[in-house]
Amino acid sequence: MSSQVEMLNTVYSAKLECILKRTHATGTAAIDRAESIYSNNIYLHQSLVEHTVKSINEVWELQGEPRNTYQVYLHSFQFLSYLNNGYEVTKNIKYLTRIKEVILGWLNYNNKENSQFIWYDFSVANRTIVITHFLYLCEQAQFELDDAFKILLFNSLLQHGDFLCEENNYIDNNHGLMMDRALLQLSLFFKNTYKFDEWYNKSLYRINQQLQDSFTNDYINVENSPEYHYHTYLLFEELSNFLVLNKIEVTDKKFQSTLDKVFNNHLEMLNQNQSYPLIGDTTEKTFPGNGFKGNSIVFPDSGLAILKTNNSYLTIKSGYINTSHKHYDDISFTFSYKGVNLFIDSGKYNYNNKDPLRQYIISAYAHNGIVVDGENYSINKENANKAKITSYVISEHVDKIELINNLYQGVEITRNLLFIKPNVLIIFDEMISNENHNYSLIFNVDTNAEMRFIEKGMFGFCVNDSGTSVVLDQSLIPDNVIYSYGKKDDRSIRGFRSIKFGELNPCHNVEFIYKDRKSCECITHITVSNNSEEDESELKACEIIEVNKKTVVLFIKVNKQSIIYSITKTDVSEVMKLEGTDINREGDVIRLEIKGVGNDLEYACYILINNKIMEKFKYQDSPIFNYEITSKGSLTMWTFVRSKKNNTYKIIDKENPSINI
């Protein structure tokens, strides 16, 4: 026994300059939480039920929903971490005494039970962090632990370390990083034991590997969720500080610069409300004080595009590297305007994949994409290259993203999304197969919206008190339209999203169904307007002039300019632009100059006095027209610009200023 105690004494007296923690409560919040837990109110997480026990021995029999999550957090010693925080603030030994009592009870409980939740990667890693944090505080406080407890704890920590080190227990996601952090910290407590080299070297090797594997080449976390991007960043950032202060070197010399790029992309993902879209397993959380980055950005390796203006925020994604936290959301988009959520994603709800509500939340029906034959598709690493961003163009007025989702067996789906800034989306969808299928276009609209009308191929809604209204128009009339709002019965679940963990909210779900077809081509036109204030940046008009397999020709009117764009797979270019008309009077002659921009243009003009057409000037090469005044009144004009090569490329402006003559 003496050799074990002596070895444990070296563990107990370990000197660290910095310690990793499970929770970071400070100030009065830490005191209030610690006092409540000390009084036997077992708090684990804001989304989990808080229980009160008569005796601390009852803790390990507690149950809560979701069951798996509750048990994992319970056996992670989450509540004991708050007692650690309480001691840090108050230096009151009673918190350390209570922690010791609870750990002793758990050690006895663990000897009798073999729960899957006790020996699970997440719970073992975080329990190790809490226990080593406790030992660190005991050393600082000179809080004596008796020999019998030391032996029990020492043997348990050996078991924890071996579990964390064993490759068969390791998982290549943020849980693996948690295991590496815990193993590294534990190894420093075992520095003078035979386990140190194995644990220390294994943890550092895997940490370096995790830094490479956790993020794509464009520095987005691979776990398919903005929330896990930031969560993984925090795990690494805290670890970086731990490494520096404890004078531990890592082989990756770009460790901190990589984290800086990851953090910058966290900022890129924030919308105008300083929160994330609920993509993948993400819950609502705000990050105030960071500011909004208003320029569009594409992360092709991650399959994520974020298209932005000062007032608009749109995401569209397709593709994955890791299946962790992956939803059936390929080619799905979200859209908010002036901070108002319009087309939404479904969020997380919980992690119980046997729960029918969770199954719906991750399903293709809960995302703004395309469903084939009413089913989800297969998600595995082998098929990852079948969903991706294939091309993109970012420009001043128009962004274009092309994506594919070929994960449905025998079906190829291509989506081209045009974002005509700041308030119009045009989506071109093409589904191709050698066999007949039912194709469904799915649109999920925010809970706070009020549906104004739903027709075949068209619907409109407004968001109360925001002045925002939306009209969606589908070029191909569907065979059937299904509308759902919070529907839950024995046959189906439809029309839900989750903002907070464990909570479900109804939302609007619209399905356009195209039945029994081998192929299908659809154009969806979405126009957003806000009547609360005049906004010159909003499009006044948007029209498709021509569309074929290679090119889309588009007319827009914005900020007193009329523009025709030619949009290809790799380029957005101006065909022509009308910037207005200059009017000058020289005696009895009105001189007009149409301000057109482009190659091989010709111009025409109608003169109106008191809204009556007085003279029509035919198309000519010169943009200058002279009109001799013959009567008095209010003079205005209609101006025309067109391409000589293709007369269908034409701009007409009937909103020129008037002058009195």
C-alpha positions in Angstrom: 0.0 0.0 0.0 2.8 2.4 0.9 4.2 2.3 -2.7 0.8 3.1 -4.1 0.4 6.0 -1.6 3.8 7.3 -2.5 3.1 7.2 -6.2 -0.3 8.9 -5.6 1.4 11.5 -3.5 3.4 12.5 -6.6 0.1 12.7 -8.5 -1.5 14.8 -5.7 1.5 17.2 -5.5 1.8 17.9 -9.3 2.7 21.5 -10.1 0.9 23.0 -13.1 1.0 26.6 -14.1 -2.4 26.3 -15.8 -5.3 23.9 -15.6 -8.0 22.9 -18.1 -11.5 23.3 -16.7 -14.9 21.8 -17.6 -16.9 25.0 -16.5 -15.7 28.6 -16.1 -18.3 30.2 -13.7 -17.0 33.3 -12.0 -18.1 36.0 -9.5 -21.5 35.8 -7.9 -22.8 33.5 -10.6 -20.2 30.9 -9.5 -21.1 31.4 -5.8 -24.8 31.1 -6.4 -24.4 28.0 -8.5 -22.0 26.3 -6.1 -24.2 27.1 -3.1 -27.2 25.6 -4.8 -25.4 22.4 -5.7 -23.9 22.2 -2.2 -27.5 22.3 -0.9 -28.1 19.2 -3.0 -29.7 20.9 -6.0 -28.1 18.9 -8.9 -27.7 21.3 -11.8 -26.0 19.9 -15.0 -27.0 22.2 -17.9 -29.6 24.9 -18.7 -31.4 22.5 -21.0 -31.5 19.6 -18.5 -33.8 19.2 -15.5 -32.5 20.3 -12.1 -33.1 17.7 -9.3 -33.0 18.1 -5.6 -31.8 15.1 -3.6 -32.1 14.4 0.2 -28.7 12.6 0.3 -25.7 12.9 -2.0 -25.9 9.1 -2.4 -29.0 9.5 -4.4 -27.2 11.4 -7.2 -26.3 8.4 -9.3 -29.9 7.2 -9.5 -31.1 10.4 -11.0 -32.9 10.4 -14.4 -33.7 13.1 -16.9 -34.7 13.7 -20.5 -33.2 13.3 -23.0 -32.0 10.3 -21.1 -28.7 9.7 -22.8 -27.7 13.3 -22.6 -28.7 13.6 -18.9 -26.7 10.5 -18.0 -23.6 11.5 -19.9 -23.6 15.0 -18.2 -24.2 13.4 -14.8 -21.3 11.0 -15.1 -19.1 13.8 -16.6 -19.2 15.4 -13.1 -20.6 18.5 -14.6 -22.1 19.6 -11.3 -18.8 19.0 -9.4 -17.1 21.4 -11.8 -19.3 24.2 -10.5 -18.2 23.4 -7.0 -14.6 23.7 -8.3 -15.5 27.2 -9.6 -17.2 28.0 -6.3 -14.0 27.2 -4.4 -11.9 29.3 -6.8 -14.0 32.4 -6.0 -14.6 31.9 -2.3 -11.7 29.7 -1.1 -14.2 27.9 1.1 -13.0 24.4 1.8 -16.5 23.1 2.2 -16.8 22.8 -1.6 -13.6 20.6 -1.8 -14.9 18.5 1.0 -18.2 18.0 -0.8 -16.4 17.1 -4.1 -14.4 14.5 -2.2 -17.6 13.0 -0.7 -19.3 12.8 -4.1 -16.2 11.3 -5.9 -16.0 8.6 -3.1 -19.6 7.8 -3.6 -19.2 7.5 -7.3 -16.1 5.3 -6.9 -18.2 2.9 -4.9 -21.1 3.1 -7.3 -18.8 2.5 -10.3 -17.4 -0.7 -8.7 -21.0 -2.1 -8.7 -22.3 -0.7 -12.0 -21.2 -1.1 -15.6 -23.1 1.7 -17.2 -22.5 2.6 -20.8 -22.8 6.3 -19.8 -19.9 6.0 -17.2 -17.4 4.6 -19.7 -18.3 6.8 -22.7 -15.7 9.0 -24.5 -17.4 12.3 -23.5 -18.1 11.5 -19.9 -14.6 9.9 -19.3 -12.8 12.9 -20.8 -14.8 15.5 -18.9 -14.8 13.6 -15.7 -11.0 13.4 -15.9 -10.8 17.2 -16.4 -13.0 17.8 -13.3 -11.1 15.4 -11.1 -7.7 16.8 -12.1 -9.0 20.3 -11.6 -10.1 19.2 -8.1 -6.6 17.8 -7.4 -5.0 21.1 -8.6 -7.2 23.0 -6.2 -6.4 20.6 -3.4 -2.7 21.2 -3.9 -3.2 25.0 -3.9 -5.4 24.8 -0.7 -3.2 22.2 1.0 -6.3 20.2 1.4 -5.4 16.8 2.8 -6.9 13.6 1.3 -6.7 10.4 3.3 -4.7 7.5 2.1 -7.7 5.1 1.5 -9.3 7.7 -0.8 -6.0 8.4 -2.5 -5.6 4.7 -3.4 -9.2 4.4 -4.7 -8.8 7.6 -6.8 -5.4 6.6 -8.1 -6.6 3.3 -9.4 -9.6 4.9 -11.0 -7.4 7.5 -12.7 -5.3 4.8 -14.1 -8.4 3.3 -15.6 -9.4 6.7 -16.9 -6.0 7.2 -18.5 -5.9 3.8 -20.1 -9.5 4.3 -21.5 -8.5 7.7 -23.0 -5.3 6.3 -24.5 -6.9 3.2 -26.0 -7.4 3.7 -29.8 -10.6 1.5 -29.8 -12.3 4.1 -27.6 -11.1 7.1 -29.7 -13.4 9.0 -32.0 -12.3 11.4 -34.6 -14.4 14.5 -33.7 -14.6 17.0 -30.9 -15.1 14.2 -28.4 -11.6 12.9 -29.5 -10.1 16.3 -28.8 -11.8 16.3 -25.4 -10.1 12.9 -24.8 -6.7 14.3 -25.9 -7.0 17.3 -23.6 -7.9 15.2 -20.7 -5.2 12.6 -21.3 -2.6 15.3 -21.6 -3.6 17.0 -18.4 -3.8 13.6 -16.6 -0.3 12.7 -17.8 1.1 15.8 -16.2 -0.2 14.6 -12.8 1.4 11.2 -13.5 4.7 12.8 -14.6 6.7 10.7 -12.1 5.0 7.4 -12.9 5.4 4.7 -15.5 2.3 5.9 -17.4 3.6 9.4 -18.2 5.5 8.8 -21.5 2.7 6.7 -23.0 -0.1 9.1 -22.1 1.9 12.3 -22.8 3.2 11.3 -26.2 -0.1 9.8 -27.3 -2.1 12.9 -26.4 0.3 15.3 -28.1 0.5 13.2 -31.3 -3.3 13.1 -31.5 -3.7 16.8 -30.7 -1.5 17.7 -33.7 -3.5 15.3 -35.8 -6.8 16.7 -34.5 -5.8 20.3 -35.5 -5.4 19.0 -39.1 -8.5 16.8 -39.1 -10.9 19.1 -37.3 -11.0 21.8 -40.0 -11.1 21.9 -43.8 -8.5 23.6 -46.0 -10.6 26.7 -45.7 -10.6 26.5 -41.9 -14.2 25.5 -41.3 -14.9 22.8 -38.7 -15.8 19.4 -40.4 -18.7 18.6 -38.1 -21.3 20.3 -40.3 -22.5 22.8 -37.7 -21.5 26.4 -36.9 -22.0 25.6 -33.2 -19.4 22.9 -33.4 -17.1 25.2 -35.3 -17.0 27.6 -32.3 -17.1 24.8 -29.7 -14.0 23.1 -31.3 -12.3 26.4 -31.6 -12.8 27.1 -27.9 -11.4 23.6 -27.0 -8.3 24.4 -29.0 -7.9 28.0 -27.8 -8.1 27.0 -24.2 -5.6 24.2 -24.9 -3.3 26.6 -26.7 -3.1 28.7 -23.5 -2.6 25.6 -21.4 0.3 24.5 -23.6 2.1 27.9 -23.5 1.8 28.3 -19.7 2.9 24.8 -19.0 5.8 25.1 -21.5 4.6 22.3 -23.7 5.7 22.4 -27.4 3.6 21.0 -30.2 5.1 19.9 -33.5 2.7 22.0 -35.6 4.3 25.5 -35.7 1.1 27.0 -37.2 -1.0 26.0 -34.2 -2.0 29.6 -33.2 -2.2 31.0 -36.7 -4.6 28.2 -37.7 -6.8 29.1 -34.7 -6.8 32.7 -35.7 -8.1 31.8 -39.1 -10.7 29.5 -37.6 -11.9 32.4 -35.3 -12.1 34.7 -38.3 -14.4 32.3 -40.0 -16.5 32.1 -36.8 -17.0 35.9 -37.3 -17.8 35.3 -41.0 -20.6 32.9 -40.1 -22.4 35.4 -37.8 -25.5 37.1 -39.2 -26.7 40.7 -38.5 -28.1 39.6 -35.2 -24.6 38.3 -34.2 -25.9 34.7 -34.1 -25.5 31.6 -36.3 -28.0 30.1 -38.7 -29.3 26.9 -37.2 -27.4 24.7 -39.7 -26.7 21.1 -38.5 -26.7 20.6 -34.8 -26.7 24.3 -33.9 -28.8 26.1 -31.2 -29.5 29.8 -30.9 -26.7 31.7 -29.4 -25.5 35.3 -29.8 -22.0 36.7 -29.8 -22.4 40.4 -29.1 -19.7 43.0 -29.9 -18.1 41.3 -32.9 -19.6 43.4 -35.7 -21.0 42.1 -38.9 -18.9 41.1 -41.9 -21.0 42.2 -44.9 -19.2 40.6 -47.9 -20.1 37.3 -49.5 -17.7 34.4 -48.8 -17.5 30.8 -50.1 -15.8 27.8 -48.5 -15.7 25.3 -51.3 -13.9 22.6 -49.4 -16.5 22.8 -46.7 -19.4 22.9 -49.1 -20.7 26.2 -47.5 -21.4 29.6 -49.1 -22.5 32.6 -47.1 -23.8 35.4 -49.3 -24.2 38.8 -47.6 -24.9 42.5 -47.9 -25.3 44.9 -45.0 -29.0 43.9 -44.9 -29.0 40.3 -46.3 -27.7 37.0 -45.0 -28.0 33.8 -47.0 -26.4 30.4 -46.6 -26.4 27.5 -48.9 -24.5 24.2 -48.4 -23.8 20.9 -50.0 -21.2 18.4 -49.1 -19.4 17.0 -46.1 -16.1 15.4 -45.0 -17.2 14.0 -41.6 -20.6 12.6 -40.9 -20.6 13.9 -37.3 -23.7 16.1 -36.7 -24.6 15.8 -40.3 -28.2 16.5 -41.4 -29.9 15.7 -44.7 -29.4 19.3 -45.8 -27.4 19.2 -49.0 -28.3 22.0 -51.5 -30.4 23.5 -48.7 -30.4 27.3 -48.1 -31.4 29.8 -45.4 -32.2 33.5 -45.8 -32.7 36.4 -43.5 -33.3 40.1 -44.4 -32.6 43.1 -42.2 -32.2 40.7 -39.2 -35.6 39.0 -39.9 -35.5 35.2 -40.4 -37.4 34.1 -43.5 -36.3 30.7 -44.8 -34.9 28.7 -41.9 -33.0 25.6 -40.9 -34.2 23.1 -38.3 -31.6 23.3 -35.5 -30.6 20.4 -33.2 -33.5 19.4 -30.8 -31.5 16.5 -29.2 -29.0 13.7 -29.9 -31.4 10.8 -29.6 -31.6 9.4 -33.2 -34.3 7.0 -32.1 -36.6 9.9 -31.3 -39.1 10.4 -34.1 -38.9 14.2 -33.6 -35.1 14.1 -33.8 -35.5 12.0 -37.0 -37.7 14.7 -38.5 -35.4 17.5 -37.5 -32.4 16.0 -39.3 -34.5 14.9 -42.3 -34.5 16.4 -45.8 -38.1 17.6 -45.1 -36.8 19.9 -42.4 -34.4 21.7 -44.8 -34.9 23.9 -47.9 -33.7 21.4 -50.4 -35.1 18.6 -52.7 -36.6 15.3 -51.5 -36.9 12.3 -53.9 -39.7 9.7 -53.4 -40.4 11.0 -49.9 -37.2 9.6 -48.5 -33.8 10.6 -47.1 -30.6 9.6 -48.9 -27.6 7.6 -47.7 -24.9 9.6 -45.8 -21.5 7.9 -45.5 -17.9 9.0 -46.1 -17.6 6.9 -49.3 -20.3 9.0 -51.0 -19.0 12.4 -49.7 -17.9 13.5 -53.2 -21.4 13.2 -54.5 -22.5 16.4 -52.8 -20.5 19.6 -53.2 -20.2 23.2 -54.5 -19.1 22.8 -58.2 -18.6 26.5 -59.1 -19.3 30.0 -57.7 -19.0 33.6 -58.8 -19.1 36.6 -56.4 -19.7 40.1 -57.9 -21.0 43.5 -56.9 -24.7 42.9 -57.6 -25.1 39.2 -58.3 -23.6 36.1 -56.6 -24.0 32.7 -58.2 -23.5 29.3 -56.6 -23.8 25.9 -58.3 -24.2 22.8 -56.2 -24.9 19.2 -56.7 -26.5 16.5 -54.5 -26.2 13.1 -56.2 -26.7 11.1 -53.0 -30.1 9.7 -54.1 -29.5 6.4 -55.8 -29.8 6.9 -59.6 -30.7 10.6 -59.4 -28.6 13.6 -60.3 -29.6 16.9 -58.7 -28.1 20.3 -59.7 -29.0 23.6 -58.0 -27.9 27.0 -59.3 -28.7 29.8 -56.9 -28.5 33.4 -58.0 -28.5 36.0 -55.2 -29.4 39.3 -56.8 -28.4 41.7 -54.0 -29.9 42.5 -51.7 -33.4 41.0 -51.8 -34.0 38.6 -54.7 -33.2 34.9 -55.0 -33.6 32.9 -58.2 -33.0 29.1 -57.9 -32.6 26.8 -60.9 -33.2 23.2 -60.0 -32.6 20.2 -62.4 -33.3 16.6 -61.4 -32.3 13.8 -63.9 -32.8 10.1 -63.7 -33.4 7.1 -66.0 -36.4 6.1 -63.9 -39.5 7.8 -62.8 -39.5 9.5 -59.4 -41.5 11.9 -57.3 -39.6 15.1 -56.7 -40.4 17.5 -53.9 -39.1 21.1 -53.4 -39.2 21.9 -49.7 -39.4 25.3 -48.1 -39.4 25.9 -44.4 -40.5 29.4 -43.2 -39.9 31.0 -39.8 -42.3 30.5 -36.9 -43.0 34.2 -36.7 -44.2 34.5 -40.3 -47.9 34.8 -41.3 -48.8 32.9 -44.4 -50.9 35.2 -46.7 -51.7 32.8 -49.5 -50.6 29.4 -50.8 -51.4 28.4 -54.4 -50.1 25.9 -56.8 -46.6 27.0 -57.5 -46.8 30.2 -55.4 -47.0 31.4 -51.8 -46.5 34.6 -49.9 -46.0 35.5 -46.3 -45.1 38.5 -44.1 -43.4 38.7 -40.7 -45.4 40.7 -38.2 -44.2 44.1 -37.0 -41.1 43.9 -39.2 -42.6 45.3 -42.4 -41.1 42.4 -44.3 -43.0 40.4 -46.9 -42.0 37.6 -49.3 -43.4 36.2 -52.5 -42.2 32.9 -53.9 -43.1 32.0 -57.4 -42.4 28.7 -59.1 -42.1 28.5 -62.9 -43.3 24.9 -63.1 -46.7 24.3 -61.7 -46.5 21.4 -59.2 -48.8 18.4 -59.3 -49.6 18.8 -55.6 -48.9 21.3 -52.8 -48.8 20.2 -49.1 -48.7 22.8 -46.3 -48.0 21.9 -42.7 -47.5 23.9 -39.5 -46.6 21.9 -36.4 -48.1 18.7 -37.7 -47.5 15.6 -35.5 -49.6 12.5 -35.8 -49.3 8.7 -36.3 -48.6 9.1 -40.0 -46.1 12.0 -40.2 -44.3 14.8 -38.5 -43.9 18.0 -40.5 -43.4 21.7 -39.8 -41.1 22.0 -36.8 -37.7 23.5 -35.9 -35.7 23.7 -32.7 -34.1 26.9 -31.5 -33.1 25.6 -28.0 -31.9 22.2 -27.0 -34.9 20.0 -26.1 -37.4 22.5 -27.3 -39.5 22.2 -30.4 -41.2 25.1 -32.2 -43.8 24.9 -35.0 -42.9 26.5 -38.3 -44.4 26.6 -41.8 -43.5 23.8 -44.2 -44.4 24.0 -47.9 -43.9 21.1 -50.3 -44.2 21.4 -54.1 -44.6 17.8 -55.5 -43.8 16.8 -59.1 -45.0 13.3 -59.6 -43.8 10.4 -61.8 -41.1 12.1 -63.8 -37.7 11.0 -65.0 -36.4 14.6 -65.2 -37.7 17.9 -63.9 -36.5 21.5 -64.2 -37.8 24.2 -61.9 -37.1 27.9 -61.5 -38.0 29.4 -58.1 -38.2 33.2 -57.9 -38.1 34.7 -54.3 -38.7 38.4 -53.8 -38.3 40.1 -50.4 -39.5 43.6 -49.6 -39.6 45.8 -46.5 -42.1 48.6 -46.3 -40.9 50.0 -42.9 -38.4 52.4 -44.6 -37.3 53.5 -48.1 -34.2 51.5 -49.1 -32.5 52.5 -52.4 -30.4 49.3 -52.3 -33.5 47.1 -52.8 -34.2 45.8 -56.3 -37.1 47.6 -58.0 -37.3 45.0 -60.7 -35.7 41.7 -61.6 -36.5 39.7 -64.7 -35.0 36.7 -66.5 -34.5 37.6 -70.2 -33.0 34.4 -71.4 -31.9 31.1 -69.8 -30.1 28.1 -71.4 -27.7 25.3 -70.3 -24.7 27.7 -70.3 -26.0 31.2 -69.6 -28.6 33.2 -67.7 -29.4 36.7 -68.9 -30.9 38.9 -66.2 -32.4 42.4 -66.0 -32.4 44.2 -62.7 -33.2 47.7 -61.6 -31.5 49.0 -58.5 -30.5 52.4 -57.1 -31.7 54.3 -60.2 -29.7 52.0 -62.5 -31.0 49.4 -64.9 -28.6 46.6 -65.7 -28.6 43.5 -67.9 -26.2 40.8 -66.7 -24.9 37.7 -68.5 -24.2 34.9 -66.0 -22.2 31.8 -66.8 -20.7 29.0 -64.7 -17.6 31.1 -64.0 -18.5 34.7 -64.7 -21.0 37.5 -64.0 -20.6 40.3 -66.6 -22.6 43.4 -67.5 -24.1 43.3 -71.0 -25.4 46.9 -70.7 -26.3 49.5 -68.2 -28.6 52.5 -68.2 -27.6 55.1 -65.6 -30.3 57.7 -66.4 -30.8 60.6 -68.7 -29.3 64.1 -68.7 -31.7 66.9 -69.7 -30.7 70.4 -70.7 -32.6 73.2 -72.3 -30.9 75.5 -74.9 -33.4 78.1 -75.9 -36.4 76.3 -77.5 -34.5 73.0 -77.8 -34.4 70.2 -75.2 -31.2 68.3 -75.4 -31.4 64.7 -74.0 -28.4 62.4 -73.4 -29.1 58.8 -72.5 -26.3 57.5 -70.2 -25.9 54.0 -71.5 -22.9 51.7 -70.8 -21.9 48.8 -73.0 -20.7 47.7 -76.4 -22.7 48.0 -79.7 -25.7 49.8 -78.2 -28.4 51.8 -79.9 -30.8 54.3 -78.4 -34.4 55.5 -78.8 -36.6 58.0 -77.0 -40.3 59.1 -76.7 -41.1 62.6 -75.6 -44.2 63.1 -73.5 -45.8 66.4 -72.5 -48.5 66.2 -69.8 -48.3 62.4 -70.1 -49.1 62.5 -73.9 -46.6 61.2 -76.4 -45.6 64.1 -78.6 -42.7 62.6 -80.6 -41.0 59.2 -81.1 -37.3 59.1 -81.9 -36.3 55.8 -83.6 -33.3 53.8 -82.6 -30.0 55.4 -83.5 -26.3 55.0 -82.7 -26.0 58.3 -80.8 -27.4 58.6 -77.3 -28.1 62.3 -77.8 -31.6 63.6 -78.9 -32.7 67.1 -79.6 -36.4 68.0 -79.2 -37.8 71.4 -80.4 -40.4 72.7 -78.0 -43.8 73.2 -79.6 -46.1 73.4 -76.6 -46.0 74.1 -72.9 -46.5 71.7 -69.9 -44.6 69.0 -68.0 -42.1 67.3 -70.2 -40.8 63.8 -69.5 -39.5 61.0 -71.6 -39.3 57.2 -72.1 -35.8 56.0 -73.0 -34.7 52.8 -74.7 -31.4 51.1 -75.0 -30.8 47.8 -76.7 -28.0 45.6 -78.1 -27.4 45.7 -81.8 -26.4 42.1 -81.8 -29.4 40.8 -79.9 -32.5 43.1 -79.8 -34.1 41.0 -76.9 -31.4 42.6 -74.7 -33.2 45.8 -74.1 -33.7 48.3 -71.3 -36.8 50.6 -71.1 -36.9 53.4 -68.5 -40.3 55.2 -68.0 -39.3 56.8 -64.7 -37.1 59.7 -65.9 -37.4 63.1 -64.2 -39.7 65.8 -65.7 -39.2 69.5 -66.4 -41.7 72.3 -66.9 -41.5 74.0 -70.3 
